[in-house]
Amino acid sequence: MFERFSRATLLGAAGATLMLTVATSPASAAYNLPPANPYLGPVGTATMHGDAESSDATPLPGPGTGNVRADFHEEAAACPTILQGADGFPQALCTKITDRAPEVLLLDPTNGNTLATLNLTKGSLLGGVYAYLDEQDRMVTVDGSGELLRIGHERDGNGWKLSITSRTPIAQAVTAHCGGGDCDHVAAVMPDFDGRVWFATDNGAAGFADPATGTAKAVELAPGEMVANSISSAPQGVTVATDHALYLLRADSSGNPYVVWRRAYDRGPARKPGQLSWGTGATPTFFGAGSGTEYIAITDNAATKENLLVFDTATGNTVCSVPAIDGTENSPIGAGNSLFVASTYGYPYPQLPANAGPSQPASAPFTGGMTRIDVTGSGCTVVWTNTVPSAAVPRLSVADGKIYTIARHSLLGSGSGGSGSSSGSLGSGSAGLPSGSGGVTDNYKYTVIDAATGHVDTAQTIGATTIHDTLQMVGTIAPGRVQYQGTLSGLFRITPN
């Protein structure tokens, strides 16, 4: 779930595909990133999944394989979205433990301390999760007020402050398909490459607010379908995954949203343990070795093994389908022709959405595991698998060829990882935390994986209590080899020691 960095130094020209040659061991590989969206902040740190296409890859180097310092900041809130603008200031969208309402935090880039906070109106669960930074470093989100908000920050004589700089009413468009009132809420937002702000709703509608006209329009995708993940955009359109199907949408010549194509997938017999909804757990990922957006990938929810599905963006035709992992709530990493998928099967979330429904089986141990799958001329090829118990959405740095994540290890069971040491400060307890996540038998390790081989280069303990549970949230790599990682009750700032 999060990331950001400096547009001028990384993009060259807005909309250009980024190609970086990565030194890896034992061989070298080239991973190209998708085109930069001119209506977003810096590449790699402007959206939860790094960019508009949700590649979960970044042009920035991570903290590396040496010893790290991990400073924990207690916020009494879960912080799944940590972004950073071109001005260098990290911004976090968190959900408070006490009342589950969202709040925005402005962080000090030198140490991760909180400079300012802004409370938002409580809405749906996902309404307090997905947001992005625009080209003016403003956070864009929709809260429970039913308005599209742009949130800026500035410093005056009294210090730093956050404030809502603009509001766009979109509630009427959001609920038109279900009769109005409080019948639906926005789950995710993302700009397209023409500046429209697209949204998808919990109950399966999608549309956009057009800044040129000030109007908002939406279309129902299909009756009875739900959206439980973020959305992605590319020059070809906007893609939304419901709990039944994958959609590509565009705006027509009259300024109305329409469905270009729909592809149903195997949603299985029920939700799996370690997932938050009955359907795909993946935000759609645009990727490809050419334009960077010629393919779209998601996982299905097939029993017993979930498949990685790759579609042709232009036509929606299936490029390949290959069994990948037992189950996942995470979006695949996509860079060049390579995809990386982490299993969350059995992950013990402390709370589920109200409409999650029972899982089959009712519970399962969390064992983890990751796999790399490359798209080739003959389909999909599994390159490697490992047993890393990833407890966060992994992030690939194309600058150093490493995958960064936090692994969760049980002291009562077996786990995988490498060796290493750590130094730094760990937080202390917090009142009011939900039970069932983490505990004295679990610890959390900063883990670096070689993208070429799947080998764990280092695994260093950074936390060992419930408040350090990274809860399958995204880690954001910021300039200066800084990694921010949200947890159930705050965030880590990880740096080379």
Secondary structure by P-SEA (a helix, b strand, c coil): cccccccccccccccbbbbbbbbcccbbbbbbbcccccccccccccccccccccccccccccccccbbbbbbbbccbbbcbbbbccccbbbbbcccccccbbbbbbbccccccccbbbbbbbcccccccbbbbccccbbbbccccccbbbbbbbcccccccccccccccccccccccccccccccccccccccccccccccccbbbbbbbccccbbbbbbccccbbbcccccccccbbbbbcccbbbbbbbcccbbbbbccccccccccccccccccccccccbbbccccccccbbbbcccccccccccccccccccccccccccccccbbbbbcccbbbbbbcccccccccccccccccccccccbbbbbbbbbccccccccccccccccccccccccccbbbbbbbbbccbbbbbbbbccbbbbbbbbcccccccccccbbbbbcccccccccccccccccccccccccbbbbbbcccbbbbbbccccccccccc
